[in-house]
């Protein structure tokens, strides 16, 4: 059987194939961040669809770390019941599920966060809605502790793994980037100091969940912004994480202000436009000894298979294709190897913002046309 559908294990977590549902905002939580039944149903469908691992949308670790309406929150023990039901629903459907945890830092606004946002430095850059406050060292310690508390909840509530969000311009990425981190203390300046916050977060999470629980990270390989994080910075961070015991690194790239090189590029309509983060993932893979995952524009079975068999990538992440086809993995497994139906229009996101939850707008249009025939 093709390597795509080989069973593998990461730090005690067995996955039925090498396909991962990458975290993406769904907008299906209550105003306070509590998961709703619609979201639990979505994850159940993904598990039934055959994906090897589901990574939830980014869950904010404190209320001041939120960036979008309907975003998941994991900042209080009061949410135990819906999260536990979510994990059980996925497990009952034969799947595995990890929770991605985040603080959005300067990439939020006063209205959404409930206070003026903060970041490594008080700088106004394009990706920040407003000029943030600079974090004090004491505030940094509190945020590190909040990551640990969030991870404690993830494990206690029955999830299979936890993923740190270190990409797409959010707080961990802000510390790594020389554009958004202009500190002159031990948290800024050199690569060694800019990676300090990330390593403190990782160590706190590891100490909380223990050695035998999987911790992943979604890491930007590049910001694609002048003065931002570059591939050499990412390789350095990846090596430090691997040396410290991270269980897997998911490679992504870009921020909301990266233009055509945003994390969710459009017009992925032919194989040569797919896998747009693959070369950077290969470079990171050569530098570390932990599993490497890559996300970014995978649509064709052949491109996925080549990345695993020929390029040495351990796992492939998909996000938008699974919005239209939650059963894509099973379709490929059963021998229908046609590409994903996703046309990379990004209307799933814009429509979801307007209508209170992500959905495939193209699928909706096709269904409406079919109903009129």
C-alpha positions in Angstrom: 0.0 0.0 0.0 1.2 3.5 -0.7 3.1 5.3 2.0 0.3 7.8 2.4 -1.8 5.2 4.1 0.9 3.7 6.2 0.2 3.5 10.0 2.7 5.6 12.0 3.3 6.6 15.6 4.5 9.9 17.1 5.3 9.7 20.8 2.8 7.0 21.5 0.0 8.4 19.3 -0.8 6.1 16.4 -2.2 7.6 13.2 -3.9 5.6 10.5 -2.2 7.5 7.6 0.1 10.4 6.9 -2.7 12.9 6.1 -3.4 15.7 8.7 -6.2 18.2 8.8 -4.3 21.4 9.4 -5.8 23.9 11.8 -8.1 26.5 10.2 -10.6 29.0 11.7 -14.2 27.7 11.6 -16.0 30.4 13.5 -18.3 27.9 15.1 -17.8 28.7 18.8 -19.9 30.8 21.2 -19.0 34.4 21.9 -17.0 33.3 24.9 -15.0 30.7 22.9 -17.0 27.7 24.1 -17.2 25.0 21.3 -20.6 24.6 19.8 -22.4 21.4 18.6 -21.9 22.5 15.0 -18.2 22.4 15.5 -18.2 19.0 17.2 -20.3 17.6 14.3 -17.7 19.0 11.8 -14.8 17.2 13.6 -16.8 14.0 13.7 -17.3 14.2 9.9 -13.6 14.7 9.5 -12.8 11.7 11.6 -15.3 9.6 9.7 -13.7 10.9 6.4 -10.5 9.0 7.2 -8.0 11.8 8.0 -5.1 10.6 10.1 -5.2 13.5 12.6 -7.4 16.5 13.1 -5.8 19.7 14.4 -8.5 22.0 15.7 -8.7 25.7 14.9 -6.5 27.9 17.0 -7.7 28.1 20.6 -6.8 31.3 22.5 -5.2 30.7 25.8 -6.4 34.0 27.4 -9.4 36.2 26.4 -6.9 39.0 25.4 -5.4 36.6 22.8 -8.4 36.3 20.6 -8.5 37.6 17.0 -11.7 36.6 15.2 -15.4 36.1 16.0 -16.4 32.5 16.7 -12.8 31.6 17.6 -12.2 28.7 20.0 -11.1 29.5 23.6 -9.3 27.2 26.0 -8.6 29.7 28.8 -10.9 28.3 31.5 -11.7 24.9 33.1 -15.4 25.8 32.8 -15.3 24.6 29.2 -14.4 21.0 30.1 -17.8 19.5 29.1 -17.9 20.6 25.4 -14.2 19.9 24.8 -14.6 16.4 26.3 -17.6 15.8 24.1 -15.5 17.0 21.1 -12.7 14.5 21.9 -15.1 11.6 22.4 -17.0 12.3 19.2 -13.7 12.1 17.2 -12.6 9.0 19.0 -15.9 7.3 18.6 -15.6 7.9 14.9 -12.2 6.3 14.8 -10.1 9.5 14.6 -7.4 11.3 16.5 -7.5 15.0 17.4 -5.0 17.6 18.7 -5.8 21.1 19.9 -3.8 24.1 18.6 -3.2 26.8 21.2 -2.4 30.4 20.5 -2.1 33.9 21.8 -2.6 36.4 18.9 -0.6 39.2 20.5 -0.5 42.3 18.3 -2.5 40.6 15.6 -5.8 41.5 17.3 -7.5 44.8 18.3 -8.9 46.5 21.4 -12.5 45.6 20.6 -11.8 41.9 20.0 -9.3 41.4 22.8 -11.1 43.6 25.4 -8.0 45.7 26.0 -5.2 47.3 24.0 -3.3 44.5 22.4 0.3 43.8 23.3 3.3 42.4 21.4 7.0 41.9 21.8 7.5 45.6 20.8 5.3 48.6 20.6 5.6 48.9 16.8 3.0 49.5 14.2 3.4 47.2 11.3 1.0 46.3 8.5 -0.2 43.0 10.1 -1.2 44.8 13.4 -4.6 46.5 13.4 -3.2 49.1 15.9 0.0 49.9 17.7 0.3 47.4 20.6 1.9 47.8 24.0 5.2 46.2 24.6 5.1 43.2 26.9 6.9 43.5 30.2 8.9 40.5 31.4 6.3 39.9 34.1 3.6 39.7 31.5 5.7 37.3 29.4 5.9 35.0 32.4 2.1 35.1 32.8 1.6 34.2 29.1 4.1 31.4 29.2 2.1 30.0 32.2 -1.1 30.4 30.3 0.2 28.2 27.5 1.0 25.6 30.1 -2.5 25.8 31.6 -4.1 25.5 28.2 -2.0 22.4 27.5 -3.0 20.9 30.8 -6.6 21.2 29.8 -5.9 19.7 26.3 -4.4 16.5 27.9 -6.9 16.3 30.8 -9.9 16.6 28.5 -8.9 13.6 26.4 -7.2 15.0 23.3 -4.4 13.1 21.6 -1.8 15.9 21.3 -1.3 19.7 21.5 0.1 22.0 18.9 1.7 25.4 19.5 0.8 28.1 16.9 4.2 29.6 15.9 3.1 30.9 12.5 1.0 33.4 10.6 2.0 36.5 12.5 0.7 35.5 15.9 2.6 36.0 19.2 5.2 33.3 19.0 5.9 34.3 15.4 6.1 37.9 16.5 8.9 37.1 19.0 10.8 35.2 16.2 10.5 38.0 13.7 13.0 40.8 13.7 10.3 43.1 12.2 7.9 42.8 15.2 10.5 42.0 17.8 12.8 45.0 18.4 13.5 44.4 22.0 16.9 45.0 23.5 16.7 42.6 26.4 17.2 38.9 26.5 14.0 38.3 24.4 15.1 40.3 21.4 18.0 41.0 19.1 19.9 37.8 18.0 18.2 34.7 16.8 19.2 33.0 20.1 17.3 35.7 22.0 14.3 35.9 19.7 13.7 32.2 20.1 13.8 32.4 23.9 10.0 33.0 24.3 9.2 30.0 22.1 11.5 27.7 24.0 10.1 28.9 27.3 6.6 28.2 26.1 7.6 24.8 24.8 9.4 23.8 28.1 6.4 25.0 30.1 4.0 22.9 28.0 6.4 19.9 28.2 6.7 20.1 31.9 2.9 20.3 32.2 1.9 17.4 29.9 5.0 15.1 30.5 7.5 13.4 28.3 5.0 10.8 26.8 2.5 13.3 25.3 2.9 14.6 21.8 3.7 18.3 21.3 3.7 19.7 17.8 4.3 23.2 16.5 3.1 25.0 13.4 6.1 27.1 12.5 6.6 29.8 9.9 9.4 29.0 7.5 9.3 32.6 6.3 7.0 35.6 6.8 7.4 37.0 3.2 7.5 40.5 4.6 10.5 42.8 4.3 12.4 42.7 7.5 10.5 39.7 8.8 11.4 36.1 9.7 13.5 34.3 7.0 14.1 30.6 6.4 17.5 30.7 8.2 15.7 32.0 11.3 13.1 29.2 11.0 15.8 26.5 10.6 17.5 27.8 13.7 14.3 27.7 15.7 13.4 24.2 14.4 16.8 22.9 15.3 16.5 24.3 18.9 13.0 22.8 19.2 14.2 19.4 17.9 17.1 19.4 20.2 14.8 20.2 23.1 12.4 17.4 22.3 9.5 18.7 20.1 7.7 15.7 18.6 6.8 17.2 15.2 7.1 20.4 13.2 4.4 21.6 10.7 5.9 24.0 8.2 3.8 26.9 7.0 4.6 30.4 5.9 3.3 33.9 5.5 1.1 36.3 7.4 -2.1 38.2 6.6 0.0 41.1 5.2 2.2 38.9 3.0 0.2 39.6 -0.2 0.3 36.9 -2.8 2.4 34.7 -0.4 -0.2 34.6 2.4 -0.7 31.3 4.2 -3.8 30.6 2.0 -2.8 31.3 -1.5 -5.4 31.4 -4.3 -5.5 29.9 -7.8 -4.0 26.5 -6.9 -5.4 25.1 -10.1 -2.6 22.8 -11.4 0.0 20.6 -9.8 2.9 23.0 -10.4 1.2 25.6 -8.2 0.7 23.1 -5.3 3.0 22.4 -2.4 4.2 26.0 -2.2 6.0 25.4 1.2 7.6 22.2 0.2 11.1 23.4 -0.6 11.3 25.2 2.8 10.0 22.1 4.5 12.8 20.1 2.8 15.4 22.4 4.2 14.0 22.2 7.7 13.7 18.4 7.4 17.4 18.2 6.6 18.2 20.1 9.7 16.2 18.2 12.3 15.6 14.6 13.4 11.9 14.9 14.3 9.0 14.3 12.0 8.2 17.2 9.6 4.8 18.1 8.3 4.1 20.5 5.5 1.0 22.4 4.6 0.3 24.7 1.7 -1.7 24.0 -1.5 -1.7 20.2 -1.7 -4.6 19.2 -3.9 -3.3 16.2 -6.0 -2.7 12.6 -4.8 0.4 12.4 -6.9 1.9 15.6 -5.4 1.2 14.4 -1.9 2.7 11.0 -2.6 5.8 12.5 -4.2 6.4 14.7 -1.2 6.4 11.7 1.1 8.2 9.1 -1.1 10.7 11.3 -2.9 11.1 14.4 -0.7 11.2 12.7 2.6 8.4 14.7 4.2 6.7 12.7 7.0 3.2 14.1 6.9 1.0 16.3 4.6 -1.5 18.8 6.0 -4.6 19.8 4.2 -7.1 22.5 5.3 -9.3 24.0 2.6 -9.8 20.8 0.5 -11.4 19.2 3.6 -14.0 22.0 3.9 -15.6 20.8 0.7 -14.6 17.1 1.0 -14.2 15.9 4.6 -14.0 12.4 3.2 -11.1 13.1 0.8 -8.8 10.7 2.6 -11.2 7.8 2.3 -11.9 8.7 -1.4 -8.1 8.4 -2.1 -7.8 5.2 0.0 -10.6 3.6 -2.0 -8.9 4.2 -5.3 -10.5 7.4 -6.6 -7.3 9.4 -6.9 -8.7 12.5 -8.7 -7.5 15.8 -7.1 -9.4 17.5 -4.4 -12.3 19.5 -5.6 -11.2 22.7 -3.8 -10.4 25.6 -6.3 -8.6 27.7 -3.7 -11.0 30.7 -4.0 -10.9 31.5 -0.2 -14.7 32.2 -0.3 -15.0 29.7 2.5 -13.4 32.2 4.8 -15.1 35.4 3.6 -18.5 33.7 3.5 -17.9 32.2 7.0 -17.1 35.6 8.5 -20.4 36.9 7.1 -22.5 34.0 8.0 -21.1 32.8 11.3 -19.2 29.7 10.3 -16.8 28.5 7.6 -18.3 26.5 4.6 -17.4 25.9 1.0 -19.2 28.6 -1.1 -18.4 26.8 -4.4 -20.1 23.6 -3.1 -23.1 25.6 -2.0 -23.4 27.2 -5.4 -23.2 23.9 -7.2 -25.8 22.3 -4.9 -28.1 25.3 -5.6 -27.7 24.9 -9.3 -28.4 21.2 -9.1 -31.5 21.8 -7.1 -32.8 24.2 -9.8 -32.4 21.7 -12.6 
